[in-house]
C-alpha cells in the first residue's frame, strides 16, 4: 500500500536538491546558510521518525536560529531571465497552462480511479491519505508534462523551485509550523481553557450565540496564529465539540467544514499568514506591504457573516 511516507520521501528529495544546489551557488554570499536550512528541512521529511521528538525539536530550533539571524540569502539559479521568459511565453502561448491543468486532472484520477483499487486485499493507496498522495503524483506528472512540452532541461524544475524558495525564504514553512503549533496547543489543553473562559463570560444558551462565537473565534484565533489549521483544534475542542455538537446536536461535518472556512476568513486579514499576504506583496514589489490584506478585507468580512449564517441554518436539523 502506498502511504504518506512516499510523499515525505519525495518532499525530502526535493528539499535535499535545493540544499545541494544552494551550496553550489557561489553567487549567494549566504549559500551555506541556505544549504543548511533546506538540508534540515529535507532531514525532517526523510528521517523525522528516526529523530524522535527531541531530535525534531532541536531541528526546528536550528531552523529558527538560521532564519532569525538572517543567514538566508538569495542566489542566482541557472534559469531563464525575465526577457527569456517573456519570449517563451509569447512562443508557447496558451500551452503554458497545460502543466497546471494537469494537476487537478491527475488528482481527480487518483481519488476516483486509483483510490478504490486494491491488490491482494490491500488498497493501492492509503484511503485516509489518497488525496495527498494523488497530489504528489499529480506534481510528478505535471512536471514531466512541462519538461516534454516546453523542452526544458531536467534540472530546470529544481532550479526554478530553488529560486522560488530563495524568494519566499523561511515563510514557506509557516503553514507546517503553525499547524504543528495548533496540535501542541490542543494537546496542552488550550482548547478546554478557551472553552471555559468563553462559557464563563458569554451565555451559551442561544444556538445563534454559540455559532457566532465559534465562527468569529475561528477567524480571530486564526489572525493570532496566522493559520486556520492551528486555530481549528483549539476552537473546535473548546467550543464546537462541547457546545455546538454536544449540547445543540449539530452535524459534526458541517460544523467543522464551515468552521474551517471561517478560519480562512481570518487568514485573509492577518500579516502572520506571511506566505499568503506578505510574500505576494514582496514578489510584486508593491509599495505597501499590507496591500494584499487591505484588498482582501472587503471580501473576508462579508464571507465570515455568510459562513455564520450557513452554519446556523445547515448544521442543525
N, C-alpha and C positions, 0 to 999 in steps of 0.2 A: 504494500500500500504506500502510495506517495503522500507524505505528510508535510507539515510545515517546515520540518528540518531541511528539506530540499531548498525551500525558499531562503532560509537563513544561509545556507551554503552559497547559494547564488549571490545573495547580497554581500556576503563576506568576500567572495572572489572579486566582485566589482570594486568594493572599497579598498581591497588589497591592491588592485591595479591602480587605483587613484594614488595610493601611498607610494608605490614604486615609481610611477610617472612623476609624482611631485618631487621625490628625491633626486630624480634625474634632470629636473628643470633648473638649470643654473641661472635662468633669468629671474628667478624668485629668490630674493635675499633671505627669505624665511622658509626656504624649501624644506628644511629638516623639521620645522615645526608642523608644516602641513603634512609631511610624510608620517610623522609620529602620530598626529591627530587621527588621520584616516586609517593608519595602521592599527591604532587602538580600537577604532570602530569596527574594522574588519575582524579583529580578535574577538570582540564581543559577540559577533554573529557566528564565527566559526568555532569558538571554544568557550562560549559563555556558560554552558552546562558544566564544563570541567573546572572553570574558575571558582564556582560557588558564589555564595552571597558576599562574602568578604572580598574575594578577588574582584568581583564585578563592582563592588562599592569603591575599591581603590582605583579601578579603571575609570569610573565616572569622575572621581575627584581629579584624576590626571587630565581628563578631557577638559574639565572646568578650569584647571590651572593654565593649560595651554591657551584656551580661549580668553581667560580673564587677564592674562599678562600680555595679550596682544602678540602672541608668537605665530599667528596665522597671517599669511600674505597671499597676494595674487600673482600667479605665474603667467607665462605666455605659452599655453599649449600649442603644439604644432597642428594648427587647424586653419580654416579659411579666414580671410579678412572680411570685414563688413562689405567692402566693394565686391569681393568674390561671391559672397552670399547673395547680394543683390542680383548679380549676373546669373547665378544658378537659379534663383527664384524666378527670374524672367524666362529662363530657358525651360524649366520643368513645369511652371505654372501650377495648375490645379493638382497635378500628380504629387505635389509635395504633401497633400493631405492623405494620401493612400496609407502610409505607415500609421498615422494617427487613427484613421478609421479602422485599421486592422485590429487595434486594441480591443474595442468593445465587441467586435465580431468574434474574436477568439475567446474572450471571457464568456460570452453567451454560449458558444460552442462547448466550452469546458463545463459550465454549470448544467446545461440542458442535455448534453450528449455524453461527456466523459464521466460526470459525477454518478450517473446511475449504473455505469459499467462495473462489473466485478469479475474476478478471476479466482478460481479455486475457493469460492465462498468468501473472498476478501474483496472489498471495494477497491477500485483502481485509485481513487482519490479519497483522502480523509473527508468524510461528509461534513464535518464541522468546519473544515478549512478549505473547502472546494473553491470558494470564490477567490481567496488569496492565491491559492496555487494556480488557478486559471489565469489570474492577473500576471503572475510571474511568467507563465507560459506565453501569455499574450505579449509581454515585453520582449521575450526572446524572438518570437515570430515577427513582431513589428520591426525589430532591429534588423533581422535578416532581410525582410522585405525592403527596408530602406537602403541597405547596403547594395542589394541587387538592382533596385530600381534607379537609385541615384548614382550608382557606380563609384562609391566612396571606398577608401582603404579600410581594411579590417579594424585598424586601430582607431578610426575616427569616432565611433561611439564612446569609447573610453576617454579620448581626449576632449570631446565635447562635454561629456559628463563631468570631467575634472574641471573644465572651465566654469561650468555652472556651479559646482561645489565651491570653487575658489571665490566665486562672486557672492554666493549666499553665505558661505562660511559656517560658523557654528550653529547659526539659526536653523540649518537644515535638520538638526537633531531635536529641535524643540518639541515637535509632536510626540516623539517617542519618549523623551524625558518627562514631559508633563503628564502623559498618560500613566507612566510609571509612578509619578508623584501622586496622582489620584488614587492609584491602587494602595500606595503606602498610607495615605490619609484614611482610606476605607478600613484597612487592617488596624490602624491605630484608634479606630472608633470615633473619628471626627464627625462622621455622618450622624451617629447617635447623639453626639453633643449638640450638633446643629439642630437636630430634631427636637431635643429637649428645650433649647433656647427658643425655637420658633413657637412651640406649643405653649411655652410659659408666657410669651409676650403677645401672641396673636391667637385669638379664639378660633379654633378649627371646627366649630360646629356646622359651619356652612361649607357645602361642597365647592361653591364658587371661590370662596376664600382659599381653600386648600389648593385648588387648581392654580389660582393666581400666584400663591406663594411658591409653588413648585416651579412654574414656568418662569416667573421673574427671578426666582432664586437660581435656577439653572443659568439664565442669562447673566445675572450678576456675578455668580461664583466663577463662571467661565471668563468673565472680564478680569477677575482677580487672578485666576490660574493661567489664563492665556490659552486654554484648550478645553473644549467641551468634554473630551474623553476623561480629563482629570476631574471635572466637576460632576460628571454623571454618577460615579459610585457613591460620592459623598451625599449629594442631594437626594438620590434615589433611596439610599439607606436611611436618610433622616426624615424624609417627607413622603416620598411616593409609596414605598412599601408599607410602612405602618399606618398611614392615613388614607391616601387615595385608593390603595389596593386593599389594605387590611380593614379599614373602617367603612369606606364607601363602596367597596366591592368593584373597583374599577378594573377594566381589562388591562392586564399587565403589558401586552404587546403594544396597545395604543398609547398607554401612559408613557411607556419607555421611549417609543419612537418619537412621539410629539415632544416629549421632554428633551430628547437629544436635539431635535430641531430648534427648540427654544434656546438651548445652549449655543447652537451655531449662530443665533442672532447676536449673542454676546461676543462671539468670535469676530463678527464684523465690526465691532465697536471698540476693540481694545488694542493698544500698541504691543501688549505682551504676546499677541499672536504675530510675532515679528515676521515669520516666514510668509504669512499671508498679506500682512498690511504694511510692513515697513520695507521689506525686501523689494516688492514691486516698485515702490516709490524710488528706491535707490537705483534699481535697474533702469528705470525710465528717466532718471535724473530730474525728478520733479522738484521744484523749488521748495515745496512744503512737504516734509517727510510724513506728515499725517494726512496728506491729501486723499489717500485711498480710504481712510477711515471716515473722513468728512463726507465723501461721496457715497459711502455705504450706510450711514446712519439713517437717512430718509427711507431706506428700504428695510433696515433691521427693525426699527421700532414698530411700524405697521405689521410686519410679519410676526413679531412677537405677540402682538394683540390678537392676530388671527389664530396663531397656534393655541393661545389660551382659550379662545372661543371653540376651536375644533376639539380640544381635549374635553372641555365641559360638555359638548354635545355628543361626541362619539365614544368616549371611554366608559360611559355608564349606561347601562340598559335596565 
